[in-house]
Amino acid sequence: MIEHLRLEEQIGGYEAAASQAERIEHTYDALARLVGSGRDDIAVVENATRAWDMAFYSLPWAEGDRILTARAEYASNAIAFLQTARRHGVRVDVVPDDADGQLDVDALRSMIDERVKLIAITHVPTQGGLVNPAAAIGKVARQAGIVYLLDACQSVGQMPVDVDEIGCDLLTATGRKFLRAPRGTGFLYCSPRIREQLEPPFLDLHAATWTSADSYQVRADARRFENWETYYAGKIGLGTAVDYALDLGLEAIEERVTQLATNLRARLRTLPGVRVHDRGARQCGIVTFTVESHDSQDIARVLQTRGINVSVSIADYARWDFEPRSLTSAVPRLRALLQHGERNRPADQRSARTRRIHRPRLRSILRSVTLSNEQRD
């Protein structure tokens, strides 16, 4: 990636892209391997939200259409649902959770009628360790003949994700999270089953061809969702990151990440005043917790001063999930901690970021939480 930026500096952007065409095109092959699709089913865009928007806003909406979604849906997706409801008279129905806290598949099945236009689910929410039953949802969608859009932003890279096994028509993800690719990279999978039914919300000379003075033709492959100007260096970096994940093996990555998360949850539960909030029959590498009588932003600041990278989810990010659980305050997410693929490397070969994350380990994390209590008191 850095080499490509230097090449652009030396010979120019067009020339650099032309000279690296094989590496750029390889990214489509790598992503196709990652999710079990064909290369023509992949579009590379600037982030997961843009990928999701291009898929969602390509659907033709009419008054009375229904969208079925989950309580754990991401805020950007929910806002898009509500905007579409306001514009087109679409109804948004949130499927209840089951006893484990994941989407209730039986409830989903019972809510389907002829008006349901889309089932849109977040596989792994940003605010918790839940893994929604994506494949079971896909079976319901296939049986009913309903388009199924899966937001896999938090799942791709930390577990195997196969579009055929899941049965989704559309899948979106980012490069910068568990794949550890550069920021400014994301991708969209679009099944050939429905591609011709979808016209992207905006087109350019890359996504379509100007065929005559008053006509155009949208391209046949998933690159209809791209635009002409693209981040070539980031695209190369994305392909390299995917190769790395595939070389390690997604099963091995999931095993490692899940083990770390399970151990962390168990040890956090032993601390007075600490409550773990992760739900679901299956859980992943995102660990969320609160500390009684302490602001989550304060907890996050203490952990970050100890070299432990966390982020904070606020109610605005997940109102359908947080509000029923009375989680109006933020919840720290220890996601960056649970790295994969570095533990067998000599210390001097690890990235500076990975050394910083691994140095504290679980014991120091727990001490940091205790320290935050002492400082607040």
N, C-alpha and C positions, 0 to 999 in steps of 0.2 A: 504494500500500500504506500509506504513512504517512498519506495523506489519509483512508483508511478507518479507521485506528486513531483518528485525531482525531475522525472522525465518530461512532465508537462512544462516545468520551468525551463528546461533546456531546449526542447524542440517544439513546444506548443501543444495545446490541448487536443486538437484534431489529430495531429501526427502521433501523439502519445497513444491515443485510443486506437488508432489504426494499427500501430505496431504491437499492441497488446490485445488484439482482438481475440486471440485464442484463450487467454486467461480470463477475459471478460465473459466470453461465452461459456467457459467452464463453470461459472457460478450457477448458471441455469441447470446444468447437469448435476452439480452437487446438491442443489436444493431439491431437485426432482428425486434423487436418491434418498435424501433426508426424509421426505414425506411420502415416498412411494408413488410418485406420479410420473407422467411424461414431461419432458422439458418444455413442450409447447403449452403446458398447463400452468406455467410459472410466469409471474410478472414480478419484477424487482422495482420497488419504489422507495421513497425516502424514509418511511417509518411505518409502524404497524397501524397507526390511526388512519393514515392516508390509504393504506391498503384496505382496511376495513370500510372506510368511507366509499372508496371506489366500487367495492362490491355491493354495499348496501344501497347506495344511491343509484345504482344501475338497474335496480328492480323497478318495474312499472307499477305504481301504486294507484289505487282507486278507493273512493269512499266506501267504507264498510269492511275493507280488508283488515285482517287481524295479524298481529305479531305476537308470538309466544316467546317469552324469554325467562331468565332465571333471577332469583333474588340477588345472586352474587355478581350481577352484571356491572361492568365498568362504566364509570360516569359518562365518558365520551359517547359510548354506545347508547346509553339511556337517553342522553340529550338528543341524539340523532333520532331515536324512536319518537320522542316527544315532539320534535320539530316536524317530523313526517305526519304525526297525528294531527298537529295544528294545521299543516298545509293541505292535507288530503283527506282528512276525516277518518284516518286509520285508527284502529283501537289497539292499545298495547295491554296485554294480559301477562301478569307475572305468575309463573308456575310456582306453587308452594314447594318448600323443602320437605324431605322425608325425616324420619327420626334421627338419622345420622347427620343431617344438616346439608345434604346434597340435593340437587334437583330430584323431585319425586317423579319417576318415570311413569308410574301408573296414573298420577294426576295429570301429567302431560298428555297421555293418551286419551284421557277422559275429556280434555278440553278441546280436542280437535274437532273442527267441523269444516264445511265447505268454504268458509270465509278465511281460514288461516292461510296466509300468503307466505309466511316465513317463520321458521324456528331459528332463533339466534341466541347462542349460548356462549358464555365465557368458560373455557375449559378449566383454567386455574385462575382464580381472581387475584387481583393485585393486593388485596387486603387480607389474605389468609392462605393457609396451607391446603385448603380443599382441592380435590380433583373431581370435577363433575363427571358423571358416567357418560362420556361422549359417545361411545359405541352403542350403548343402549338407546340413547337419544336418536342416533342415526338410524337404528332399526325402525323406530316409530316413524321417523320422517320418511324413510323409503317406502314403508307400507302405505303411508297416506299420500305419497307423491308430493310432498311439500319441500320447498327449497330449505336447505339447512346450512346456515352460516356459523362457523366455529371460530371464535377468537382464541387463538392459541399463543398469544403473545408471551404468556408466562410458562407455557408448557414445552414449547419447542426448544430443544437444547438440553432439557433436564430429564427427559423421558422419551421413549419411542413414541412417535406420532405418525400413523399411517392412514392416509386419507381413504383408502379402500376399506380397511378394517373399521374405521370410524363411520364411514358412509356419508361424509359431508360433501356438499356441492361446492362450498367456498370455505377457504381457510386462510387466516391472516396471521402474521407473526412479525416480530422485530428481529434485528440482528444483535442488538446491544445488550440483551439480558443474558439468559443462560448460554446462548451461543458465544457470547463474549466477542462479538464482531464490532466494528466501528459504529459509533452513533451516526445517524443519518442513513440507516439502511433498514429495509423491511421488505416483505414479499407477500404475494397473494397467490394462492392456488385457486384455479377455477376449473371445475370439471367440464370436459367437452360435452357432457350431457345437457348442460344448460347454457353454454357460452353464447350460442347464437341468439339466445333470448335476451341477453344483457347488452345494452348499449351504455358505455360509461357516461357519467354526467358531464364530462367535457372531453374533447378530442383535440389532437393536433396532427401535424403531418407525420408523426411517428405512429400514432394509434390508428390512423386512417389515411387513405389515399384520395386526393382530389382528382376525381376521374373525368370530370367535364366542368364546364363553367358553372353549372348549377347542381352538381351531384358529388357525392363522395362514397367511398366504400370502407367500412370498418375492417381492419385486418382480422384474420381468422383465428389467430392464436391468442393466448392470454396477454400478450404484450399490448393489446388494445387498451389495457388499463395503465400503461406507462405513458410517459411523455418524452419528447425528444432529448431535452437537456437532462443529463443524469450525472450522478456522482461516480465516475468511473473508478477512482481510487478506492472509494468505499465499497463498490461492487466487487472489486478484486479481493479486498479484505474480508468481505462477507463469504465469498467462496472459500477462502483459506480457512476461516473459522469453521465452516461447515465440514470441510475436509478433516480438520482436527477432531471435531466431535465424532465423525464417522469412524475415524481411525481408532479412537478410544472405545467406541461402541456405546450406543445409547442405553443399552441394558446395564452396562457396567457403570455408566454415569448415574443412572437412576438409583442403582443399588447404593452407590457411595453417598449421593446427596440425601437420599431418604434415610440412610443410617445416621448421618450427621444430624439431620433434623429431628429424628426420633429421640436420639440421645439428648439433644438440647432441650426438647420439650420435657422429657422426664426429669432433667435436673432443674429446670426452671420451676417445675411444679413443687419441688421440695423447699423453695424459698418462701418465707412468710410474706404475704401481701401480693405475691406475684400470681397473676391469672393468665393462663394460656387460652387463646381464643380460636385456635384452628379446629375446623369441623370436617366432617366427611368420613365415609367408610374407608376411602383411600386418601392418603395425604402425601404432600410433596416437600420440597425443600424451602418453602417459605414458612417462617416461624413468626407468629404474632403473639404479643402479650401486653398486658398493662400491669402497672404497679399501683396498688391501692393508695389513694390520697396523693398521688404524684402525677404531674403533668407529663404526658408522653414526650413532648418536645424536650423537657428537661432531661428525661432518661436518655433520649437520643444524643443530646449534647455531651453527656457524661461518657457514653459509650464511644462516641467519635473522638473524644480527647484521648481515649485509650487505644486508638487505632482500629476500632471496630466499626465497620461501615454499616449503617442502618438507614432506613428511610421511614417516614411517618405517613400513615394513611389517616385522613380526616373524614368526617362524616360526609362531606361534599363528594367524596370519591365513590361512595357506596351506600347511598341512602336506603335502597331497598333491602340491603343486608344489615347495615348498622342499626337503623332506627328500630326495627322489631326486637333487636337484642339490647336496646338501650345503650348502644355504644356511640355516644355523641362526641366523645373525645377521641384523640388520635391513638393509633396503635403502632408501635415500632415494628418494622418488618426486618428481621435479620436474614436478608436474602443474599447479600453479597458475600457473607461469610461462607456459604456452602459451595465452595469452589470444587471443581473436579479436575482430574488429570495432572495435578501438580505434585501430589504427595510422594510420587516415586522418583521425582527429579532431585538431584543434588541441590542444596540450598543456593549455591552460587549460580545455578541455571534458572531459578525461578524468577518470575517478574517481580519488580519491587512491590507492586500492588498485592500480589499473592503472598509474598513474605510478610507484608504488613498484616494481612488478614489471618494468616495461619499462626503467627507468633503468639497471640493471646490464647488461642484454643478455648475449649469450653469452660475450663476452670476459671480463667481470667474473665471470661464474659460474665459468669455468675458473680464474681467478685465486683465487677464493674456495676452490675445492677445493685448489689448491696451498697456499694459506694454512693450511688445516686440517692439511695434512701438516706444515708447518713448525712449527705450534703443538704438534702432538702429539710431534714429534721433539725 
